[in-house]
Amino acid sequence: MKKLFLLGFSLVALNTYAQNSSFGIKVGGVFNADDGVVKTLNDTYEDHGKGSVGFQAGAMVRIKAGGFFVQPELLYTSFKNEYDTPDGNSFEVGKRRMDVPVNLGTTFIAGLIHVQAGPVFSYYFEDDISLSGVQNAERDEFNVGFQLGTGLNVKNFVFDLRYEFGFGKHSSKFVQDTWGFETENRSKLLNLSVGYFF
């Protein structure tokens, strides 16, 4: 976690010292396309869930060089999955993480349109569940994915549409007394955001 905050301060420092750079903020919606899987720890039950809409906000730096740009970001991301149980009930598992995407891009049509792609490094710091009395016993904390997308640059505003997929799966184990189950997801996110460069 400390490394992520240090990276955040580094983004601000890059804006101060790097030439042809701009610092900005962004906010947007996250559309989780991954259904997810829920299964009991003894593998007696397994079923798929469904994704939902989430939220994302943070800071970004765009550094231009030779017709290209590098855009590192520090983002807070929140989304959830919904699951049904064998007895007909349903519950939600919410995930909160810090994301550090580092995209390489270029612009077209006098800088109006851009395309970009690059890795995203995620730290999952909290999983919560809507079932009372159930606790998160264990979760995968780190994951790496890849983003690609396009967008518009209108004066100081930037509009982004990105698709993100994870290279690995993220699992969380939940327990209640002696009973437990596990959820498993692979990131498949559609991110739609608006940002502003100062």
C-alpha positions as CSV (number, residue, x, y, z in Angstrom):
1,M,0.0,0.0,0.0
2,K,2.9,2.4,0.8
3,K,4.3,1.8,-2.6
4,L,1.1,2.9,-4.2
5,F,1.0,6.1,-2.2
6,L,4.7,6.8,-3.1
7,L,3.7,6.3,-6.8
8,G,0.9,8.8,-6.3
9,F,3.4,11.4,-5.0
10,S,5.7,10.5,-7.9
11,L,2.9,11.3,-10.4
12,V,2.7,14.8,-8.9
13,A,6.5,15.2,-9.0
14,L,6.5,14.1,-12.7
15,N,4.1,16.9,-13.5
16,T,6.3,19.4,-11.8
17,Y,9.6,18.5,-13.3
18,A,8.9,16.8,-16.7
19,Q,8.6,18.9,-19.8
20,N,5.5,18.6,-22.0
21,S,3.5,17.1,-19.1
22,S,0.0,17.7,-17.7
23,F,-1.5,16.8,-14.4
24,G,-5.2,16.0,-14.1
25,I,-8.1,14.3,-12.3
26,K,-10.7,11.8,-13.6
27,V,-13.9,10.1,-12.6
28,G,-16.0,7.5,-14.3
29,G,-18.2,4.4,-14.3
30,V,-16.9,0.8,-14.3
31,F,-19.0,-1.8,-16.0
32,N,-18.1,-5.3,-14.6
33,A,-18.6,-7.8,-17.4
34,D,-17.3,-10.8,-15.4
35,D,-20.0,-13.1,-14.0
36,G,-17.7,-14.5,-11.3
37,V,-17.9,-18.0,-9.7
38,V,-19.0,-18.9,-6.2
39,K,-18.2,-22.3,-4.8
40,T,-18.2,-24.0,-1.4
41,L,-14.7,-24.7,0.1
42,N,-15.4,-28.5,-0.2
43,D,-16.6,-28.1,-3.8
44,T,-20.1,-29.4,-3.2
45,Y,-21.7,-26.4,-4.9
46,E,-20.6,-24.1,-7.7
47,D,-22.5,-21.4,-9.6
48,H,-21.9,-18.3,-11.7
49,G,-23.0,-14.8,-10.6
50,K,-23.5,-11.6,-12.6
51,G,-21.5,-8.4,-12.8
52,S,-22.7,-4.8,-12.1
53,V,-21.8,-1.1,-12.3
54,G,-19.0,0.4,-10.2
55,F,-17.1,3.6,-9.7
56,Q,-13.6,4.9,-10.4
57,A,-11.8,8.2,-9.5
58,G,-8.2,9.4,-9.2
59,A,-5.3,11.4,-10.7
60,M,-3.4,11.2,-13.9
61,V,-0.3,12.6,-15.6
62,R,0.2,12.8,-19.4
63,I,3.8,13.1,-20.6
64,K,4.2,13.9,-24.3
65,A,7.3,13.0,-26.3
66,G,7.8,12.6,-30.1
67,G,4.2,12.2,-31.1
68,F,3.4,9.7,-28.4
69,F,2.4,10.1,-24.7
70,V,2.8,8.0,-21.5
71,Q,-0.1,8.3,-19.1
72,P,0.4,6.8,-15.6
73,E,-2.6,7.1,-13.2
74,L,-3.5,6.4,-9.6
75,L,-7.2,5.3,-9.3
76,Y,-9.6,4.1,-6.6
77,T,-11.9,1.5,-8.1
78,S,-15.0,-0.1,-6.6
79,F,-17.3,-2.7,-8.2
80,K,-19.3,-5.8,-7.2
81,N,-20.7,-9.2,-8.2
82,E,-24.1,-10.6,-7.4
83,Y,-24.7,-14.3,-6.6
84,D,-27.6,-16.7,-5.9
85,T,-27.4,-19.4,-3.2
86,P,-28.9,-22.9,-3.5
87,D,-31.7,-22.0,-1.1
88,G,-32.9,-19.1,-3.4
89,N,-31.3,-16.2,-1.6
90,S,-28.9,-13.7,-3.1
91,F,-25.9,-11.8,-1.9
92,E,-23.3,-9.3,-3.2
93,V,-19.5,-9.2,-2.9
94,G,-18.0,-5.8,-3.3
95,K,-14.4,-5.2,-4.2
96,R,-12.3,-2.1,-3.6
97,R,-8.8,-1.7,-5.0
98,M,-6.2,0.8,-6.0
99,D,-5.2,0.7,-9.7
100,V,-2.0,2.0,-11.4
101,P,-2.5,1.9,-15.2
102,V,0.5,2.9,-17.3
103,N,-0.7,3.5,-20.9
104,L,1.2,4.4,-24.0
105,G,-0.8,6.3,-26.6
106,T,-0.8,8.6,-29.6
107,T,-3.2,11.2,-31.0
108,F,-4.8,11.7,-34.4
109,I,-6.8,14.5,-36.2
110,A,-5.0,17.4,-34.7
111,G,-5.0,15.8,-31.3
112,L,-8.8,15.3,-31.1
113,I,-8.7,11.5,-31.0
114,H,-6.3,9.3,-29.0
115,V,-5.7,5.6,-28.7
116,Q,-3.8,4.0,-25.8
117,A,-2.8,0.6,-24.3
118,G,-0.8,-0.7,-21.4
119,P,-0.6,-2.7,-18.2
120,V,-2.6,-2.0,-15.1
121,F,-1.4,-3.0,-11.6
122,S,-4.1,-3.6,-9.0
123,Y,-4.0,-3.8,-5.2
124,Y,-7.2,-5.2,-3.6
125,F,-7.5,-3.8,-0.1
126,E,-11.1,-4.7,0.8
127,D,-13.8,-7.2,0.0
128,D,-17.2,-7.0,1.7
129,I,-20.2,-9.2,1.5
130,S,-23.9,-8.4,2.1
131,L,-24.5,-11.5,4.2
132,S,-24.5,-10.8,7.9
133,G,-22.2,-12.8,10.2
134,V,-19.9,-13.7,7.3
135,Q,-16.3,-12.6,7.3
136,N,-13.6,-12.3,4.6
137,A,-11.0,-14.7,5.8
138,E,-8.5,-14.4,2.9
139,R,-8.2,-12.7,-0.5
140,D,-5.7,-12.3,-3.3
141,E,-4.2,-8.8,-2.9
142,F,-2.3,-8.2,-6.2
143,N,-3.2,-8.7,-9.8
144,V,-2.0,-7.5,-13.2
145,G,-4.1,-6.8,-16.2
146,F,-4.0,-5.0,-19.5
147,Q,-6.0,-2.0,-20.8
148,L,-6.7,-0.8,-24.3
149,G,-9.0,2.0,-25.4
150,T,-9.7,5.2,-27.3
151,G,-11.0,8.6,-26.5
152,L,-11.5,12.3,-27.2
153,N,-9.5,15.4,-26.2
154,V,-11.6,18.5,-26.1
155,K,-9.5,21.5,-24.8
156,N,-8.5,20.4,-21.3
157,F,-11.1,17.7,-21.1
158,V,-10.4,14.0,-21.9
159,F,-13.1,11.4,-22.5
160,D,-11.9,7.8,-22.2
161,L,-13.4,4.4,-23.1
162,R,-11.2,1.4,-22.1
163,Y,-11.5,-2.3,-21.9
164,E,-9.6,-4.1,-19.2
165,F,-8.9,-7.8,-18.7
166,G,-6.9,-9.5,-16.0
167,F,-4.1,-11.9,-16.6
168,G,-4.9,-13.8,-13.4
169,K,-7.9,-14.6,-11.3
170,H,-8.8,-12.9,-8.0
171,S,-10.3,-15.1,-5.3
172,S,-11.8,-14.3,-1.9
173,K,-12.6,-16.8,0.9
174,F,-15.5,-16.1,3.3
175,V,-16.3,-18.0,6.5
176,Q,-19.2,-18.3,9.0
177,D,-18.4,-20.5,11.9
178,T,-17.4,-23.8,10.4
179,W,-19.0,-23.1,7.0
180,G,-17.3,-21.3,4.2
181,F,-17.2,-20.6,0.4
182,E,-15.0,-18.9,-2.1
183,T,-15.6,-16.4,-4.9
184,E,-13.4,-16.2,-8.0
185,N,-13.2,-13.5,-10.7
186,R,-11.1,-12.5,-13.6
187,S,-11.2,-8.8,-14.4
188,K,-13.3,-7.9,-17.5
189,L,-14.1,-4.2,-17.1
190,L,-15.4,-1.6,-19.4
191,N,-14.3,1.8,-18.1
192,L,-16.0,5.0,-19.2
193,S,-14.5,8.2,-17.7
194,V,-14.1,12.0,-18.1
195,G,-11.0,13.8,-17.0
196,Y,-9.6,17.3,-16.8
197,F,-6.0,18.4,-17.2
198,F,-5.0,21.5,-15.4
